[in-house]
Amino acid sequence: MTTYDLTDGQLDATRDKIAKLNARAVKRGWNGRLTLEAGDRKRVTEKTPMGFEVRYWVTPVEITGEPPKYNGWTFLARVDLDAEVGITVSAAPGVEVGPELRAYARGQCDHCHIDRKRNSTYLVRNDAGETLEVGSTCLKDFLGWDTSPVFLSTDDVTESFGPRVIDRFDTETVLAAAWAVIKAYGFHRSDSYELSTKSQVLDLLSDNKRRNELVKDALPYLADSYQQGREVRSFVLSDAFRGDSDYVWNLKRIAAVDDVTYKHIGYLVSAPQAWAREQERTLVRERESANVNNTPAGNLGDRITVNVEVKTIKYIDGPYGMSTLYTMTGDDNRLYKWFASKSALGEEAGRKATITGTIKKYDDYRGVFSTSLTRCKVVS
């Protein structure tokens, strides 16, 4: 008895296959029936060539019973049909090909009687001496159908992830991959002129080394990606993420389940951006209720030094590459922003530092003033 670990799609296809075989057996009066016994669904983990842990769900399955078939039939020979050579007969081991056996080889199926062009047919004989020529599909009626599970090919699913085919991914795996990809490349919608975040996430989830290479810049962010993905998921499922839009409605329901199909990955990979937007809105609300200093920090072009605390971090892909947008509060109660070409203030909110920068511009959002700095240096 063999146990197979099947994805949800493979399990559904295998159940359907066995049901059809058993129904065919009843209709034709064959011997043999098959039974499928499924165990408890479990999560398995694989590492991609890049070293990212991909988690997905499978169900252990046992298939028992005898393959349905007519009793007493034996395979004799294969008949090959060639437009130029004509009919040739290749006998099974222990079977002698002679004029009597060749007489049955006509390129037709005596079982289904469907008239069509065939490259090969097969000769079978029962215990009573009856000999038939049958097509490849009908041959299974006599010798027994394949009872192995349906292992989906890449043609059976919407997207190929490499040699293995997964039809459902663990929700936290997708969020972790999205976090790493967005940090490396920024967020791109599916209708963007850039390669979409969804496509990049699928490249990261693939066990194909060539596809992993396409998102190799995400490698430095994989170590804490699951932790960040769980934080994003908790936010989406919380009351802090709310609204009447279809987007909020759908994303909450997709994030609530253990795993997602390819169809829903596009929604899920946008969750880190929704989380980041809320962090900035929260900061604005905090500043509105605090003792905000909405006065200019100086004149445009002035070089200033200020003590700051990092509040939010966003990663934005622009025409000159990836930028890190730090939103900071100063000890002078002003709000500062810095588009850094690299993660100069690290990857964690809450870090305190002293920076020197040039005042580039001022922004006013809902009455909250912010000062954008450029050409900054971290003093301490």
C-alpha positions as CSV (number, residue, x, y, z in Angstrom):
1,M,0.0,0.0,0.0
2,T,1.4,3.4,-1.1
3,T,0.7,6.7,0.6
4,Y,0.7,9.8,-1.5
5,D,0.8,13.4,-0.4
6,L,-1.6,15.3,-2.7
7,T,-2.3,19.0,-3.0
8,D,-6.0,20.0,-2.9
9,G,-6.2,20.2,-6.7
10,Q,-4.6,16.7,-7.1
11,L,-6.9,15.3,-4.4
12,D,-10.0,16.6,-6.1
13,A,-8.9,15.3,-9.5
14,T,-8.0,11.9,-8.0
15,R,-11.4,11.5,-6.3
16,D,-13.1,12.4,-9.6
17,K,-10.9,9.8,-11.5
18,I,-11.7,7.0,-9.0
19,A,-15.4,7.8,-9.0
20,K,-15.5,7.6,-12.8
21,L,-13.6,4.3,-12.9
22,N,-15.9,2.7,-10.3
23,A,-19.0,4.0,-12.1
24,R,-17.6,2.6,-15.4
25,A,-17.0,-0.8,-13.7
26,V,-20.6,-1.0,-12.4
27,K,-22.0,-0.1,-15.9
28,R,-19.8,-2.7,-17.7
29,G,-19.9,-5.4,-15.1
30,W,-16.2,-5.5,-14.4
31,N,-14.5,-7.0,-11.4
32,G,-12.5,-4.7,-9.1
33,R,-13.3,-1.5,-7.2
34,L,-11.1,1.3,-5.8
35,T,-11.3,3.1,-2.5
36,L,-9.6,6.4,-1.6
37,E,-8.9,7.1,2.1
38,A,-7.7,10.6,2.9
39,G,-5.9,11.6,6.2
40,D,-5.7,14.9,7.9
41,R,-4.5,17.9,5.9
42,K,-0.9,19.0,6.8
43,R,1.5,21.8,6.0
44,V,4.9,20.9,4.5
45,T,7.9,23.0,4.0
46,E,10.4,23.1,1.1
47,K,13.4,25.4,0.5
48,T,13.8,27.1,-2.9
49,P,17.3,27.3,-4.5
50,M,17.5,30.8,-3.0
51,G,16.9,29.3,0.5
52,F,13.4,30.7,1.0
53,E,11.1,28.4,3.0
54,V,7.9,27.8,1.0
55,R,5.0,26.3,2.9
56,Y,2.0,24.7,1.4
57,W,-0.7,22.2,2.3
58,V,-1.1,18.5,1.3
59,T,-3.3,15.6,2.3
60,P,-1.9,12.0,2.8
61,V,-3.9,9.6,0.7
62,E,-4.1,5.8,0.4
63,I,-5.7,4.1,-2.6
64,T,-6.8,0.5,-2.0
65,G,-8.6,-2.2,-4.0
66,E,-8.2,-3.8,-7.4
67,P,-8.1,-1.9,-10.7
68,P,-11.5,-2.4,-12.5
69,K,-11.2,-4.6,-15.6
70,Y,-12.7,-7.5,-17.5
71,N,-11.5,-10.8,-16.0
72,G,-9.5,-13.3,-17.9
73,W,-8.0,-11.2,-20.7
74,T,-4.3,-11.3,-21.6
75,F,-2.2,-8.9,-23.7
76,L,-0.9,-10.5,-26.9
77,A,0.7,-7.9,-29.1
78,R,1.0,-4.3,-30.2
79,V,-0.1,-3.4,-33.8
80,D,1.7,-0.4,-35.4
81,L,0.1,1.3,-38.4
82,D,2.3,3.2,-40.8
83,A,1.2,5.0,-43.9
84,E,4.1,3.7,-46.0
85,V,5.1,0.4,-44.3
86,G,1.5,-0.7,-43.4
87,I,0.8,-3.0,-40.4
88,T,3.5,-4.5,-38.2
89,V,2.9,-6.7,-35.2
90,S,5.1,-6.8,-32.1
91,A,4.3,-9.8,-29.8
92,A,4.4,-9.8,-26.0
93,P,7.1,-12.1,-24.4
94,G,6.1,-15.7,-24.8
95,V,3.6,-15.0,-27.5
96,E,4.4,-16.2,-31.1
97,V,3.2,-14.0,-33.9
98,G,1.8,-16.0,-36.8
99,P,-0.7,-15.7,-39.6
100,E,-3.6,-16.5,-37.3
101,L,-2.7,-13.7,-34.9
102,R,-1.8,-11.2,-37.7
103,A,-5.3,-11.7,-39.2
104,Y,-6.8,-9.8,-36.3
105,A,-4.7,-6.7,-37.0
106,R,-6.8,-4.3,-39.1
107,G,-6.2,-1.0,-37.3
108,Q,-9.7,-1.0,-35.8
109,C,-11.2,-1.2,-32.3
110,D,-13.5,-4.2,-31.8
111,H,-14.6,-2.8,-28.4
112,C,-15.8,0.8,-29.0
113,H,-16.1,0.5,-32.8
114,I,-15.2,4.1,-33.2
115,D,-13.8,4.7,-36.7
116,R,-10.7,6.9,-36.5
117,K,-7.1,7.0,-37.5
118,R,-4.9,5.2,-35.0
119,N,-1.1,4.8,-34.8
120,S,-1.3,1.7,-32.7
121,T,-3.8,-0.9,-31.6
122,Y,-3.5,-3.9,-29.3
123,L,-4.5,-7.6,-29.4
124,V,-6.0,-9.2,-26.4
125,R,-7.4,-12.7,-25.8
126,N,-9.6,-14.2,-23.0
127,D,-9.6,-17.6,-21.4
128,A,-12.3,-18.8,-23.8
129,G,-10.0,-18.0,-26.8
130,E,-11.8,-14.9,-28.0
131,T,-9.4,-12.4,-29.6
132,L,-10.0,-8.7,-30.0
133,E,-8.2,-5.8,-31.4
134,V,-8.6,-2.7,-29.3
135,G,-7.4,0.9,-29.1
136,S,-5.2,2.3,-26.4
137,T,-8.0,3.7,-24.3
138,C,-10.1,0.6,-24.5
139,L,-7.1,-1.6,-23.7
140,K,-7.4,-0.3,-20.1
141,D,-10.8,-1.9,-19.9
142,F,-9.2,-5.3,-20.4
143,L,-5.9,-5.0,-18.5
144,G,-6.9,-2.6,-15.7
145,W,-6.9,1.1,-15.4
146,D,-4.0,3.1,-13.9
147,T,-4.8,3.6,-10.2
148,S,-2.1,6.1,-9.3
149,P,-3.3,9.6,-8.2
150,V,-3.7,12.4,-10.6
151,F,-0.5,14.4,-10.3
152,L,-1.4,17.7,-12.0
153,S,0.9,18.9,-14.7
154,T,1.8,22.6,-15.3
155,D,-1.0,22.6,-18.0
156,D,-3.6,21.8,-15.3
157,V,-2.9,24.9,-13.2
158,T,-2.9,28.6,-14.1
159,E,0.8,29.2,-13.2
160,S,3.9,26.9,-13.2
161,F,6.1,27.4,-10.2
162,G,8.9,25.1,-11.5
163,P,9.2,21.3,-11.5
164,R,6.8,20.9,-8.6
165,V,3.3,22.2,-9.1
166,I,1.4,23.7,-6.2
167,D,-2.2,24.8,-6.6
168,R,-2.5,26.4,-3.1
169,F,0.1,28.3,-1.0
170,D,0.2,29.0,2.7
171,T,-1.1,32.5,3.3
172,E,1.8,33.5,5.5
173,T,4.3,32.3,2.9
174,V,2.8,34.6,0.3
175,L,2.8,37.5,2.7
176,A,6.4,36.9,3.6
177,A,7.4,36.7,0.0
178,A,5.5,39.9,-0.8
179,W,7.2,41.7,2.1
180,A,10.7,40.7,0.8
181,V,9.9,41.5,-2.8
182,I,8.4,44.9,-2.0
183,K,11.4,45.9,0.1
184,A,13.7,45.0,-2.8
185,Y,11.7,46.3,-5.7
186,G,8.8,48.4,-4.4
187,F,5.2,47.6,-5.1
188,H,3.8,47.3,-8.7
189,R,0.2,46.6,-9.5
190,S,-0.7,43.9,-12.0
191,D,-1.6,46.6,-14.6
192,S,1.7,48.5,-14.1
193,Y,4.1,49.0,-16.9
194,E,6.7,47.4,-14.5
195,L,6.9,43.7,-13.7
196,S,4.1,43.3,-11.2
197,T,4.7,42.4,-7.6
198,K,2.5,39.3,-8.0
199,S,4.8,38.0,-10.8
200,Q,7.9,38.7,-8.6
201,V,6.4,36.8,-5.7
202,L,5.7,33.8,-7.9
203,D,9.3,33.9,-9.1
204,L,10.5,33.9,-5.4
205,L,8.1,31.0,-4.6
206,S,9.3,28.9,-7.5
207,D,11.7,26.0,-7.1
208,N,13.3,26.9,-10.4
209,K,16.7,28.4,-9.9
210,R,16.4,30.6,-13.0
211,R,13.2,32.2,-11.8
212,N,14.8,32.8,-8.3
213,E,17.6,34.7,-10.0
214,L,15.1,37.2,-11.3
215,V,14.4,38.3,-7.7
216,K,17.8,37.8,-6.1
217,D,17.7,41.4,-4.7
218,A,15.0,40.1,-2.2
219,L,17.5,37.7,-0.7
220,P,18.7,40.1,2.1
221,Y,15.2,40.5,3.3
222,L,14.2,36.9,3.7
223,A,15.5,36.3,7.2
224,D,12.7,38.3,8.9
225,S,10.1,38.1,6.2
226,Y,7.8,35.6,7.9
227,Q,7.8,37.8,11.1
228,Q,6.9,40.8,9.1
229,G,4.3,38.9,7.1
230,R,2.6,37.8,10.2
231,E,2.5,41.4,11.4
232,V,0.9,42.5,8.1
233,R,-1.7,39.7,8.4
234,S,-2.6,40.6,11.9
235,F,-3.2,44.2,10.8
236,V,-5.4,43.1,7.9
237,L,-7.5,41.0,10.2
238,S,-7.8,43.7,12.9
239,D,-10.3,46.5,13.2
240,A,-7.6,49.0,12.2
241,F,-8.0,47.8,8.6
242,R,-11.6,48.8,7.8
243,G,-13.8,50.3,5.2
244,D,-16.7,49.5,2.9
245,S,-14.7,49.0,-0.3
246,D,-14.6,45.7,-2.1
247,Y,-10.8,45.7,-1.6
248,V,-11.1,45.7,2.2
249,W,-13.9,43.1,2.1
250,N,-12.0,40.7,-0.1
251,L,-8.5,41.1,1.4
252,K,-9.9,40.4,4.9
253,R,-11.4,37.2,3.8
254,I,-8.4,36.1,1.8
255,A,-6.0,36.8,4.6
256,A,-8.2,34.9,7.1
257,V,-7.8,31.4,5.5
258,D,-4.8,29.1,5.8
259,D,-3.9,29.0,2.1
260,V,-4.7,30.8,-1.1
261,T,-5.0,29.9,-4.8
262,Y,-3.2,31.5,-7.6
263,K,-6.4,33.5,-8.3
264,H,-6.1,35.3,-4.9
265,I,-2.3,35.9,-4.7
266,G,-2.7,39.2,-6.5
267,Y,-4.9,40.5,-3.7
268,L,-2.7,39.2,-0.9
269,V,0.6,40.6,-2.2
270,S,-0.9,44.1,-1.8
271,A,-1.3,43.7,1.9
272,P,2.1,45.1,2.9
273,Q,1.3,48.3,1.1
274,A,-2.0,48.6,2.9
275,W,-0.2,48.1,6.2
276,A,2.4,50.7,5.3
277,R,-0.3,53.3,4.3
278,E,-2.0,52.8,7.6
279,Q,1.3,53.3,9.5
280,E,1.6,56.7,7.9
281,R,-2.0,57.6,8.5
282,T,-1.6,56.6,12.1
283,L,1.5,58.9,12.4
284,V,-0.5,61.8,11.0
285,R,-3.3,61.2,13.4
286,E,-0.8,61.1,16.3
287,R,0.8,64.3,15.1
288,E,-2.6,66.0,14.8
289,S,-3.4,65.2,18.4
290,A,0.0,66.1,19.7
291,N,1.7,69.4,20.2
292,V,2.7,69.8,16.5
293,N,5.2,72.4,15.4
294,N,3.9,73.4,12.0
295,T,6.4,76.2,11.5
296,P,9.2,75.9,8.8
297,A,12.5,74.4,10.0
298,G,14.3,77.1,8.0
299,N,14.6,78.4,4.5
300,L,14.6,76.2,1.4
301,G,18.3,75.2,0.7
302,D,19.3,75.6,4.4
303,R,21.6,72.9,5.9
304,I,20.2,71.9,9.2
305,T,21.0,69.3,11.9
306,V,18.1,67.6,13.9
307,N,17.6,64.7,16.3
308,V,14.9,62.4,14.9
309,E,13.1,59.1,15.5
310,V,12.1,56.9,12.6
311,K,8.3,56.4,12.5
312,T,7.6,54.7,9.2
313,I,9.7,53.2,6.4
314,K,8.4,52.8,2.8
315,Y,10.2,51.4,-0.3
316,I,9.5,53.2,-3.5
317,D,10.8,52.2,-7.0
318,G,11.5,55.3,-9.1
319,P,13.2,56.1,-12.4
320,Y,16.6,56.1,-10.6
321,G,16.1,52.8,-8.7
322,M,14.9,51.9,-5.3
323,S,14.5,54.6,-2.6
324,T,13.8,54.3,1.1
325,L,11.3,56.9,2.4
326,Y,11.9,57.6,6.1
327,T,9.2,59.5,7.9
328,M,10.6,60.9,11.2
329,T,9.6,63.1,14.1
330,G,12.1,65.6,15.4
331,D,12.8,66.6,18.9
332,D,11.5,70.0,17.8
333,N,8.1,68.4,17.2
334,R,8.4,68.8,13.5
335,L,7.7,66.0,10.9
336,Y,10.6,65.2,8.6
337,K,10.9,63.0,5.4
338,W,14.0,61.7,3.7
339,F,14.1,59.8,0.4
340,A,17.4,57.9,1.0
341,S,19.1,56.0,-1.8
342,K,19.9,53.2,0.6
343,S,18.7,52.1,4.1
344,A,20.8,54.6,5.9
345,L,18.7,54.5,9.0
346,G,18.2,50.7,9.0
347,E,15.1,48.6,8.6
348,E,13.4,49.2,12.0
349,A,11.0,51.9,13.0
350,G,11.8,53.5,16.3
351,R,15.5,54.1,15.7
352,K,16.8,57.4,16.9
353,A,19.6,59.3,15.2
354,T,21.0,62.7,14.6
355,I,21.1,63.7,10.9
356,T,22.2,66.7,8.9
357,G,20.4,67.5,5.6
358,T,19.3,70.2,3.2
359,I,15.7,71.5,3.2
360,K,14.3,70.5,-0.2
361,K,10.6,71.4,0.2
362,Y,7.6,71.6,2.5
363,D,4.4,69.7,2.3
364,D,1.0,70.3,4.0
365,Y,-1.3,67.3,4.5
366,R,-4.5,67.8,6.4
367,G,-2.9,70.7,8.2
368,V,0.2,68.8,9.2
369,F,3.4,70.3,8.0
370,S,6.4,68.1,6.9
371,T,9.9,69.0,5.9
372,S,11.5,67.1,3.1
373,L,15.3,66.8,3.5
374,T,17.9,65.8,0.9
375,R,21.6,65.0,0.8
376,C,21.4,63.8,4.4
377,K,24.2,62.4,6.5
378,V,23.8,60.4,9.7
379,V,25.8,62.3,12.4
380,S,25.2,59.8,15.2
